[in-house]
Amino acid sequence: MTPSVAAVLVCAVLGLLAVFQLGLVAGLPFGRFAWGGQHVVLPPRLRIGSAVSVVLYAAFSGVALERAQLIALVPSATFIAVATWVLAGYFALGVVMNGISRSKPERFTMTPVSLVLAALFLVLAIA
């Protein structure tokens, strides 16, 4: 897989996650799929966390696009290379954390999503 394809796939997956998180912010009853699955509708503090997640997903997408040289916003290639490895590790940790969630919906949905993102960021990191 080329870095360009990996970066576009990262953006697609993170875009879908952003829509999901915005639904949680709006009060949709999908809380069983996020934040440990303890709430059907998220309380205000977790809605704020979901809103922050959307901003982070945009930054993560920027890192992926920058690493694949599809955009040029950050002048430091070293920063982007390190950030890509950090994100690969972050999503690998997400595989573990989602995999041990007590919420079956979260475990069976977000674990594979985290695995896909970890693999895509790994492709970008080694490119």
C-alpha positions in Angstrom: 0.0 0.0 0.0 1.3 3.4 -0.9 1.6 6.2 1.7 -0.9 8.2 -0.2 -3.5 5.5 -0.1 -2.8 4.9 3.6 -3.2 8.6 4.4 -6.5 8.9 2.5 -7.8 5.8 4.3 -6.7 7.3 7.6 -8.7 10.5 6.8 -11.8 8.4 5.8 -11.8 6.4 9.0 -11.1 9.4 11.2 -13.8 11.3 9.3 -16.3 8.6 10.1 -15.2 8.6 13.7 -15.6 12.4 13.8 -19.2 12.1 12.6 -19.8 9.5 15.3 -18.3 11.7 18.0 -20.4 14.7 16.8 -23.4 12.5 17.2 -22.4 11.8 20.8 -21.9 15.5 21.4 -25.4 16.1 20.1 -26.8 13.6 22.5 -27.5 10.6 20.2 -27.8 7.3 22.1 -24.6 5.7 21.0 -22.7 6.0 24.2 -22.4 2.2 24.5 -19.8 2.4 21.7 -17.5 4.9 23.4 -15.9 6.1 26.6 -16.1 2.7 28.3 -19.8 2.2 27.3 -21.1 3.2 30.7 -23.7 5.7 29.3 -26.3 5.4 26.5 -26.3 9.2 26.2 -23.1 10.8 27.3 -23.0 13.2 30.2 -21.7 16.8 29.6 -18.1 16.0 30.5 -17.8 13.1 28.1 -19.5 15.2 25.4 -16.7 17.7 25.8 -14.3 14.8 25.4 -16.0 13.8 22.2 -15.8 17.4 20.9 -12.0 17.4 21.7 -11.7 14.1 19.9 -13.0 15.6 16.7 -10.3 18.3 16.8 -7.7 15.7 17.5 -8.9 13.6 14.6 -8.4 16.6 12.3 -4.8 17.0 13.6 -4.2 13.3 13.2 -5.4 13.5 9.6 -3.1 16.4 9.0 -0.2 14.3 10.2 -1.1 11.4 7.9 -1.5 13.7 4.9 1.7 15.5 5.7 3.6 12.2 6.1 2.4 11.1 2.7 3.5 14.4 1.3 -0.1 15.3 0.1 0.0 18.6 2.0 2.8 20.8 3.3 1.8 22.6 6.5 4.5 21.7 8.9 8.1 22.6 8.0 9.7 19.9 10.2 9.8 16.4 8.5 11.3 15.1 11.8 8.3 16.2 13.8 5.9 14.6 11.3 8.0 11.3 11.3 8.0 11.2 15.1 4.3 12.1 15.3 3.4 9.3 12.9 5.2 6.7 15.1 3.5 8.1 18.2 0.1 7.8 16.5 0.8 4.3 15.4 1.6 3.5 19.0 -1.4 5.4 20.3 -3.8 3.4 18.1 -2.0 0.1 19.0 -2.7 1.0 22.6 -6.3 1.7 21.6 -6.5 -1.8 20.3 -5.6 -3.1 23.8 -7.8 -0.7 25.7 -10.9 -1.2 23.5 -10.2 -4.9 23.5 -10.6 -5.0 27.3 -13.6 -2.8 27.5 -16.5 -4.1 29.5 -18.8 -2.8 26.9 -19.4 -5.4 24.2 -20.5 -2.9 21.6 -17.4 -0.8 22.2 -15.1 -3.8 22.2 -16.5 -5.3 19.0 -16.7 -2.0 17.1 -13.8 0.2 18.2 -11.1 -2.6 18.6 -11.1 -3.3 14.8 -11.2 0.4 14.1 -8.2 1.0 16.3 -6.4 -1.9 14.6 -7.0 -0.5 11.2 -5.8 3.0 12.2 -2.7 1.5 13.9 -1.9 -0.5 10.8 -2.4 2.5 8.5 -0.2 4.7 10.7 2.4 1.9 10.8 2.4 1.9 7.0 2.9 5.7 7.0 5.6 5.5 9.7 7.8 3.0 7.8 7.3 4.7 4.4 
